[in-house]
Amino acid sequence: MNATDQDMRRTVADRRLPAGPRSWVLLCLVSLMLGIGGCAVSYGTTNTPRAATEQLLLAEAFKRSLTDAVVPVRPGQSVAVETTGLTADQGYANALIERWLTREGLYVPKDKDGKETLVVRATLDAFGTAHNETFFGMPAFSSAFIPFALPKLALYQAIRQRGHARWSMDFLDKKTGQLVGSTPTYEGDTYYNEYIFLFVFSATLSDLVPPVP
């Protein structure tokens, strides 16, 4: 072995980290990868049956459906409200209708004493939210062969949510059951859309008033 080869080997050996520092570097890298993997899988969206954004969409859609609503009976009468619909949220819609009727000059007793003169039958044709998602990129990935999970990487992602309310009312005489008046079908819509570009850039478009914080 000539002197040049010995100098090259000595130079390479000098550049290597001692065994102790190498172990610490490897330990730090493994800990970092495990931490990234843990962050990738610990993600939650909501702890309630409906997320807060969905609730706001429903409330705003119903509010907008009342923009042109008119009560077809004279004010001052006592009414009982009955709401039907193919949704579990009809109890909430019933409360919104009662609130609106009181603001229009009708009396809605809380104790339901049976002395009401009219029965308001509200029919919910639609009262809910629609959701769709468009995604281009790499979905979240985990494997038994690697000690960490890869998060979802989105080149482009669009999450669109829409709230819609469609309903109508019939006013009936409580004693005779005769139809006193009806309303046309009222409708209201609102939306909340989220967009992600190139992994980290995001934007939100919505017509909610006030906007979601």
C-alpha positions as CSV (number, residue, x, y, z in Angstrom):
1,M,0.0,0.0,0.0
2,N,1.5,3.3,-1.0
3,A,1.5,6.5,0.9
4,T,-1.3,8.0,-1.2
5,D,-3.7,5.1,-0.3
6,Q,-2.8,5.4,3.4
7,D,-3.5,9.1,3.4
8,M,-6.9,8.6,1.7
9,R,-8.0,5.9,4.2
10,R,-6.9,8.1,7.0
11,T,-8.9,11.0,5.6
12,V,-12.1,8.9,5.3
13,A,-11.6,7.5,8.8
14,D,-11.2,11.0,10.2
15,R,-14.5,12.1,8.6
16,R,-16.5,9.3,10.2
17,L,-18.4,10.1,13.4
18,P,-17.3,8.1,16.5
19,A,-19.6,5.2,17.5
20,G,-21.2,7.3,20.3
21,P,-22.4,10.3,18.2
22,R,-23.5,7.9,15.4
23,S,-25.8,6.2,17.8
24,W,-27.3,9.4,18.9
25,V,-27.9,10.6,15.3
26,L,-29.6,7.3,14.4
27,L,-31.8,7.5,17.6
28,C,-32.8,11.1,16.8
29,L,-33.8,10.2,13.2
30,V,-35.9,7.2,14.3
31,S,-37.6,9.3,16.9
32,L,-38.4,12.0,14.3
33,M,-39.9,9.5,11.9
34,L,-42.0,8.0,14.6
35,G,-43.2,11.4,15.7
36,I,-44.2,12.3,12.2
37,G,-46.0,9.0,11.8
38,G,-47.9,9.6,15.1
39,C,-48.9,13.1,13.9
40,A,-50.2,11.7,10.6
41,V,-52.7,9.3,12.2
42,S,-54.0,11.3,15.1
43,Y,-56.6,13.4,13.5
44,G,-60.3,14.0,14.4
45,T,-63.1,16.0,12.7
46,T,-65.9,16.3,15.2
47,N,-67.2,14.9,18.5
48,T,-70.9,15.8,17.8
49,P,-73.4,14.2,15.5
50,R,-73.2,17.3,13.3
51,A,-70.1,19.4,12.9
52,A,-70.3,23.1,13.8
53,T,-70.1,24.1,10.1
54,E,-73.0,21.9,9.2
55,Q,-75.1,23.4,12.0
56,L,-74.3,26.9,10.8
57,L,-75.2,25.9,7.2
58,L,-78.6,24.5,8.3
59,A,-79.4,27.6,10.4
60,E,-78.4,30.0,7.6
61,A,-80.3,28.1,4.9
62,F,-83.5,28.2,6.9
63,K,-83.0,31.8,7.7
64,R,-82.7,32.6,4.0
65,S,-85.8,30.6,3.2
66,L,-87.8,33.1,5.4
67,T,-86.7,36.1,3.4
68,D,-90.0,36.3,1.4
69,A,-92.2,34.2,3.8
70,V,-95.6,35.7,4.7
71,V,-98.1,34.4,7.3
72,P,-101.5,33.9,5.5
73,V,-103.6,34.6,8.6
74,R,-104.3,37.6,10.7
75,P,-101.9,38.2,13.7
76,G,-102.9,37.8,17.3
77,Q,-104.2,34.2,17.0
78,S,-102.9,31.3,19.1
79,V,-101.4,28.5,17.1
80,A,-99.9,25.0,17.7
81,V,-97.1,24.0,15.4
82,E,-96.7,20.4,14.0
83,T,-93.6,19.7,11.9
84,T,-93.1,16.6,9.8
85,G,-90.1,15.6,7.6
86,L,-87.7,12.9,6.7
87,T,-85.0,14.2,8.9
88,A,-83.9,13.9,12.5
89,D,-83.5,17.7,12.7
90,Q,-87.2,18.4,12.4
91,G,-87.4,19.3,16.2
92,Y,-84.9,22.1,15.5
93,A,-86.8,23.2,12.5
94,N,-90.0,23.2,14.5
95,A,-88.4,25.6,17.0
96,L,-87.3,27.9,14.2
97,I,-90.8,28.0,12.8
98,E,-92.3,28.8,16.2
99,R,-89.8,31.6,16.7
100,W,-90.6,33.1,13.3
101,L,-94.4,32.9,13.9
102,T,-94.1,34.8,17.2
103,R,-92.2,37.5,15.4
104,E,-95.0,37.7,12.8
105,G,-97.5,38.4,15.6
106,L,-98.9,35.0,16.4
107,Y,-99.0,33.5,19.8
108,V,-97.4,30.1,20.3
109,P,-98.0,28.9,23.9
110,K,-95.3,26.8,25.5
111,D,-97.6,24.8,27.7
112,K,-99.9,23.6,24.8
113,D,-103.0,24.3,26.9
114,G,-105.3,23.1,24.0
115,K,-106.9,26.6,23.6
116,E,-105.1,27.3,20.3
117,T,-107.4,28.4,17.5
118,L,-105.1,27.2,14.6
119,V,-102.9,24.3,13.9
120,V,-99.8,25.0,11.7
121,R,-98.6,21.9,9.9
122,A,-95.2,22.5,8.5
123,T,-93.8,20.1,6.0
124,L,-90.0,19.8,5.5
125,D,-89.3,18.7,1.9
126,A,-85.6,19.1,2.6
127,F,-83.6,20.2,5.6
128,G,-80.0,19.0,5.6
129,T,-76.5,19.3,4.2
130,A,-74.8,17.8,1.1
131,H,-71.1,17.0,1.0
132,N,-68.7,16.1,-1.8
133,E,-65.0,16.0,-2.1
134,T,-62.5,16.1,-5.0
135,F,-58.9,14.9,-4.4
136,F,-55.8,14.7,-6.5
137,G,-52.6,13.5,-4.9
138,M,-51.3,10.7,-2.6
139,P,-53.7,9.3,0.0
140,A,-52.6,8.6,3.5
141,F,-50.4,5.5,3.6
142,S,-49.3,3.1,6.3
143,S,-47.6,-0.3,6.2
144,A,-46.4,-3.0,8.5
145,F,-43.0,-2.8,6.8
146,I,-42.2,0.8,7.8
147,P,-42.4,2.1,11.4
148,F,-44.4,5.3,10.5
149,A,-47.4,6.5,8.5
150,L,-47.4,8.9,5.6
151,P,-50.0,11.7,5.7
152,K,-52.3,12.5,2.9
153,L,-50.5,14.8,0.3
154,A,-52.9,16.8,-1.8
155,L,-51.9,18.4,-5.0
156,Y,-55.5,19.7,-5.2
157,Q,-58.4,19.0,-2.8
158,A,-61.8,20.6,-2.7
159,I,-64.3,19.9,0.1
160,R,-67.7,21.3,-0.7
161,Q,-70.6,21.5,1.8
162,R,-74.1,22.9,1.1
163,G,-77.0,23.5,3.3
164,H,-80.5,23.4,1.9
165,A,-84.0,24.1,3.3
166,R,-87.3,23.6,1.5
167,W,-90.6,23.7,3.4
168,S,-94.2,24.9,3.4
169,M,-97.1,25.4,5.9
170,D,-100.8,24.8,6.1
171,F,-103.0,26.7,8.6
172,L,-106.0,24.6,9.8
173,D,-108.9,25.5,12.0
174,K,-108.3,23.4,15.1
175,K,-112.0,22.7,15.8
176,T,-113.2,21.9,12.2
177,G,-109.9,20.9,10.6
178,Q,-110.8,23.3,7.7
179,L,-107.9,24.8,5.7
180,V,-107.6,28.5,6.5
181,G,-104.5,29.3,4.5
182,S,-101.4,27.9,3.0
183,T,-98.0,29.2,2.1
184,P,-96.0,28.6,-1.1
185,T,-92.8,26.4,-0.9
186,Y,-90.0,28.4,0.6
187,E,-86.3,27.6,-0.2
188,G,-82.9,28.7,1.1
189,D,-79.3,27.6,0.3
190,T,-75.9,28.3,1.6
191,Y,-72.4,26.8,1.1
192,Y,-69.0,26.4,2.6
193,N,-66.1,25.2,0.5
194,E,-62.4,24.5,1.4
195,Y,-59.6,24.2,-1.1
196,I,-56.0,22.9,-0.7
197,F,-53.3,23.5,-3.4
198,L,-49.8,22.1,-3.6
199,F,-49.9,20.4,-0.1
200,V,-49.9,23.5,2.1
201,F,-51.8,26.4,0.4
202,S,-55.4,26.6,1.4
203,A,-58.4,28.9,0.8
204,T,-62.0,29.0,1.9
205,L,-65.1,30.3,0.1
206,S,-68.4,30.7,1.9
207,D,-71.6,32.8,1.9
208,L,-72.2,32.3,5.6
209,V,-72.9,35.5,7.5
210,P,-71.0,36.0,9.8
211,P,-68.2,33.8,8.3
212,V,-66.9,30.7,10.2
213,P,-63.9,31.8,12.3
